Amino acid sequence: MKKLIISVVFSISYLSCLAQEGFKFEINIAPNTTYTTQMVTETNGIVEVVAEEELLKQMKAGGFESPMEIKQEMSMIMISTTEDKSETGAIPARMRYEKISSQSEINGQVIEQPNPIEGMQILGYYNDENVFEIDSIIGTDITEQLRTTIAKTMENIQKQIDFPKTEIHVGDTFNNEIPMSIPMQGMNPMEIVINTTYRLKEISKNIAYFDLKQSITLNSEQEQMKMSANGAGDGTCAYSIKDNYLIEYSSELPMNLSMDVSAMMRMKMKMDTKTTMSIRIE
């Protein structure tokens, strides 16, 4: 049960702008460039089990108490290096995970979690639409499940912000609605819809600053359980006009999640996830 809760929390975490001259924004990958991404995610939550008194007593005897306090912290450094553009317009790239630390606690008890992606490298290329295509994954303990998760994660990340094709002025807003599928070991993927409204707050020193408001909904039918979730939060991001790339992102997303584990048991979660990300371009 504890592993299931940690898996769900991890997935949700792995889960986690005056009228002037108008600008057209788009994400462009440059050849012969290094992108260093640092990301920190913190999730805090309370889990309550709703069940018959007798079942709760049995669970307590087995070391499972309700309510439970959950904490999870994850930090990551990823370095992506691009090479010369090929004759076809593709840009070869190598991504490597330099440092990953993750710690989960339930009621103060540390739950050990291996990090199979630490030291892993992903080889591929950016096509003419700046979408990364995976050729191969290098690393130890790379299972087929992990390969699928990585591929889906890469796909989801690249959907994170889709700028309008028209010019944006200070004070303008635009909306992204992005469906995501998060693989979960031993279960069907979690199907999530993230709706984000961006507002261009200001442009200063060739940096565009956006405010954002975000909502999330989840509806997932599993053989083992039924899950639903919703939440709303806000944040900020910064875009380098010179580099055509997102260089800062931060958000806080409170969420309520319900899981019908069986006909006799329901778990309710209240979670708050904070995410900060910065990207250095050289």
C-alpha positions as CSV (number, residue, x, y, z in Angstrom):
1,M,0.0,0.0,0.0
2,K,2.8,2.4,0.9
3,K,4.5,1.7,-2.4
4,L,1.3,2.4,-4.3
5,I,0.9,5.8,-2.5
6,I,4.5,6.7,-3.2
7,S,4.1,5.7,-6.9
8,V,1.0,7.9,-7.2
9,V,2.6,10.9,-5.5
10,F,5.7,10.5,-7.6
11,S,3.7,10.4,-10.8
12,I,1.6,13.5,-9.9
13,S,4.8,15.3,-8.9
14,Y,6.6,13.8,-11.9
15,L,3.5,15.6,-12.3
16,S,4.1,19.2,-11.6
17,C,2.5,38.3,-18.4
18,L,0.7,48.2,-21.5
19,A,0.6,47.6,-25.1
20,Q,4.1,47.7,-26.7
21,E,5.8,46.0,-29.6
22,G,4.4,42.6,-30.3
23,F,6.6,39.5,-30.3
24,K,6.2,36.0,-31.8
25,F,7.4,33.4,-29.4
26,E,8.5,29.9,-30.2
27,I,10.9,27.3,-28.8
28,N,13.9,26.8,-31.0
29,I,16.9,24.5,-30.4
30,A,20.3,25.8,-31.4
31,P,23.1,23.6,-32.8
32,N,26.4,23.4,-30.9
33,T,24.8,24.5,-27.7
34,T,24.6,23.2,-24.1
35,Y,21.4,23.4,-22.1
36,T,21.7,22.7,-18.4
37,T,18.4,22.2,-16.6
38,Q,18.1,22.2,-12.8
39,M,14.7,21.2,-11.3
40,V,13.5,20.8,-7.8
41,T,10.1,19.4,-6.9
42,E,8.6,19.3,-3.3
43,T,5.3,17.5,-2.5
44,N,3.6,17.5,0.9
45,G,0.3,15.8,1.5
46,I,-2.1,14.1,3.9
47,V,-3.6,10.7,3.1
48,E,-6.8,9.5,4.8
49,V,-8.2,6.0,4.5
50,V,-12.0,5.7,4.6
51,A,-13.0,2.1,5.5
52,E,-14.9,0.0,8.1
53,E,-13.4,0.1,11.6
54,E,-12.4,-3.5,11.6
55,L,-10.4,-3.1,8.3
56,L,-8.7,0.0,9.7
57,K,-7.7,-2.0,12.8
58,Q,-6.2,-4.7,10.6
59,M,-4.3,-2.1,8.6
60,K,-2.9,-0.5,11.7
61,A,-1.8,-3.9,13.0
62,G,0.1,-4.3,9.7
63,G,1.9,-0.9,10.2
64,F,-0.4,1.2,8.1
65,E,-1.9,4.2,10.0
66,S,-4.5,6.8,8.9
67,P,-4.1,9.7,8.4
68,M,-0.6,9.7,7.0
69,E,1.7,12.6,6.3
70,I,3.6,12.3,3.1
71,K,6.7,14.3,2.0
72,Q,8.6,13.9,-1.2
73,E,11.6,15.9,-2.5
74,M,13.3,15.4,-5.8
75,S,16.1,17.4,-7.5
76,M,17.6,16.8,-10.9
77,I,20.3,18.1,-13.1
78,M,20.1,17.3,-16.8
79,I,22.6,18.4,-19.5
80,S,21.6,18.4,-23.1
81,T,24.3,19.0,-25.7
82,T,23.5,19.6,-29.4
83,E,25.8,19.2,-32.4
84,D,26.0,20.6,-36.0
85,K,22.8,20.6,-37.9
86,S,22.7,17.9,-40.6
87,E,21.9,18.3,-44.3
88,T,18.4,17.2,-43.5
89,G,17.9,19.9,-40.9
90,A,18.1,17.6,-37.9
91,I,20.2,18.5,-34.9
92,P,21.9,15.6,-33.1
93,A,21.7,15.8,-29.3
94,R,22.8,13.9,-26.2
95,M,21.0,14.2,-22.9
96,R,22.6,13.0,-19.7
97,Y,21.2,13.0,-16.2
98,E,24.2,14.2,-14.0
99,K,22.6,14.2,-10.6
100,I,19.3,13.0,-9.2
101,S,18.3,12.8,-5.6
102,S,14.9,11.7,-4.4
103,Q,13.6,11.1,-0.9
104,S,10.1,10.1,0.3
105,E,8.8,10.0,3.8
106,I,5.6,8.6,5.3
107,N,4.9,9.7,8.9
108,G,8.6,10.5,9.2
109,Q,9.7,7.1,7.9
110,V,12.1,7.3,5.0
111,I,11.1,5.1,2.0
112,E,14.2,4.2,-0.1
113,Q,13.8,4.7,-3.8
114,P,16.4,3.7,-6.4
115,N,17.3,6.1,-9.1
116,P,17.8,4.0,-12.3
117,I,18.0,7.1,-14.5
118,E,21.0,8.7,-12.7
119,G,23.9,8.6,-15.1
120,M,21.6,7.6,-18.0
121,Q,22.1,9.1,-21.4
122,I,19.6,9.6,-24.2
123,L,20.8,9.9,-27.7
124,G,18.7,11.3,-30.5
125,Y,18.0,14.4,-32.6
126,Y,15.8,17.4,-32.9
127,N,13.8,17.4,-36.1
128,D,12.9,20.5,-38.2
129,E,9.9,21.1,-35.9
130,N,12.3,21.2,-32.8
131,V,10.8,17.9,-31.5
132,F,13.3,15.5,-29.9
133,E,13.3,12.0,-31.3
134,I,14.9,9.3,-29.3
135,D,17.4,6.9,-31.0
136,S,18.8,5.0,-28.0
137,I,19.0,5.0,-24.3
138,I,22.3,4.2,-22.5
139,G,22.4,3.1,-18.9
140,T,22.2,0.3,-16.4
141,D,19.0,-1.3,-15.2
142,I,17.0,0.2,-18.2
143,T,13.9,-1.9,-18.3
144,E,11.3,-1.8,-21.1
145,Q,8.9,-0.2,-18.7
146,L,11.4,2.6,-18.0
147,R,12.0,3.1,-21.7
148,T,8.3,3.6,-22.2
149,T,8.1,6.0,-19.3
150,I,11.0,8.0,-20.6
151,A,9.5,8.2,-24.1
152,K,6.2,9.4,-22.7
153,T,7.9,11.8,-20.3
154,M,9.8,13.4,-23.2
155,E,6.6,13.6,-25.2
156,N,4.8,15.3,-22.3
157,I,7.6,17.8,-21.5
158,Q,7.7,19.0,-25.1
159,K,4.0,19.7,-25.0
160,Q,4.4,21.9,-21.9
161,I,4.1,25.3,-23.6
162,D,2.7,25.9,-27.1
163,F,3.0,29.6,-28.1
164,P,0.4,31.1,-30.4
165,K,1.5,31.6,-34.0
166,T,0.6,35.3,-33.9
167,E,2.3,38.2,-32.1
168,I,1.8,38.6,-28.3
169,H,1.7,42.0,-26.6
170,V,2.1,42.8,-22.9
171,G,-1.2,42.0,-21.2
172,D,-2.2,39.4,-23.7
173,T,-3.2,35.9,-22.6
174,F,-3.2,32.5,-24.3
175,N,-4.3,29.1,-23.2
176,N,-2.8,25.6,-23.4
177,E,-4.8,22.5,-22.8
178,I,-2.6,19.5,-22.8
179,P,-3.6,15.8,-22.3
180,M,-0.9,13.7,-20.7
181,S,-0.5,10.0,-20.2
182,I,1.7,9.0,-17.2
183,P,2.8,5.3,-17.2
184,M,2.4,3.5,-13.9
185,Q,4.0,0.2,-13.2
186,G,1.5,-2.7,-13.0
187,M,-1.4,-0.4,-13.8
188,N,-3.0,1.4,-16.7
189,P,-1.5,4.9,-17.4
190,M,-2.9,7.9,-15.5
191,E,-4.7,10.1,-18.0
192,I,-4.4,13.8,-17.0
193,V,-5.5,17.1,-18.6
194,I,-3.5,20.2,-17.7
195,N,-5.0,23.5,-18.6
196,T,-2.7,26.6,-18.3
197,T,-3.4,30.2,-19.0
198,Y,-0.3,32.4,-19.7
199,R,-0.3,36.2,-19.4
200,L,2.6,38.2,-20.7
201,K,3.4,40.4,-17.7
202,E,6.4,42.4,-19.0
203,I,9.5,42.3,-21.3
204,S,12.7,43.5,-19.8
205,K,16.3,43.1,-21.1
206,N,15.3,40.7,-23.8
207,I,13.5,38.5,-21.3
208,A,9.7,37.9,-21.4
209,Y,8.0,37.3,-18.1
210,F,4.7,35.4,-17.9
211,D,2.3,34.8,-15.1
212,L,0.4,31.5,-15.3
213,K,-2.7,29.9,-13.8
214,Q,-3.0,26.2,-14.0
215,S,-5.7,23.6,-13.4
216,I,-5.5,19.8,-13.5
217,T,-8.0,17.0,-13.8
218,L,-7.5,13.3,-13.7
219,N,-9.9,10.5,-14.4
220,S,-8.4,7.0,-14.5
221,E,-10.2,3.7,-14.6
222,Q,-7.9,0.9,-13.4
223,E,-8.6,-2.8,-13.0
224,Q,-7.4,-2.4,-9.4
225,M,-9.0,0.9,-8.6
226,K,-10.7,4.1,-9.8
227,M,-8.9,7.4,-9.4
228,S,-10.0,11.0,-9.8
229,A,-8.2,14.3,-9.0
230,N,-8.5,18.0,-9.5
231,G,-6.5,21.0,-8.5
232,A,-5.7,24.7,-9.3
233,G,-2.6,26.8,-8.8
234,D,-0.4,29.5,-10.2
235,G,3.2,30.3,-11.1
236,T,5.6,32.2,-13.3
237,C,7.9,31.6,-16.2
238,A,10.6,33.5,-18.2
239,Y,11.5,33.2,-21.8
240,S,14.7,34.3,-23.4
241,I,13.9,36.2,-26.7
242,K,17.6,36.0,-27.7
243,D,17.8,32.2,-27.2
244,N,14.2,31.4,-28.2
245,Y,13.9,29.2,-25.1
246,L,12.2,29.0,-21.7
247,I,14.8,29.7,-19.0
248,E,12.8,29.8,-15.7
249,Y,9.7,28.2,-14.5
250,S,8.0,28.0,-11.0
251,S,4.6,26.8,-9.9
252,E,2.6,25.7,-6.9
253,L,-0.3,23.3,-7.4
254,P,-2.6,22.1,-4.6
255,M,-4.6,19.0,-5.5
256,N,-7.3,16.7,-4.1
257,L,-7.1,13.1,-5.2
258,S,-9.5,10.2,-4.5
259,M,-8.8,6.5,-5.1
260,D,-11.3,3.7,-4.7
261,V,-8.9,0.9,-3.9
262,S,-11.8,-1.6,-3.4
263,A,-15.5,-1.7,-2.6
264,M,-14.6,-1.4,1.1
265,M,-11.8,1.1,1.0
266,R,-11.3,4.7,-0.3
267,M,-8.1,6.8,0.0
268,K,-8.3,10.6,0.0
269,M,-5.2,12.7,-0.6
270,K,-4.6,16.4,-0.2
271,M,-1.3,17.3,-1.8
272,D,0.6,20.5,-2.5
273,T,3.4,20.4,-5.1
274,K,6.0,23.1,-5.7
275,T,8.2,23.1,-8.7
276,T,11.1,25.3,-9.7
277,M,13.2,25.0,-12.8
278,S,16.1,27.0,-14.3
279,I,17.9,26.5,-17.6
280,R,21.4,27.8,-18.4
281,I,22.2,28.1,-22.1
282,E,25.9,28.2,-23.3
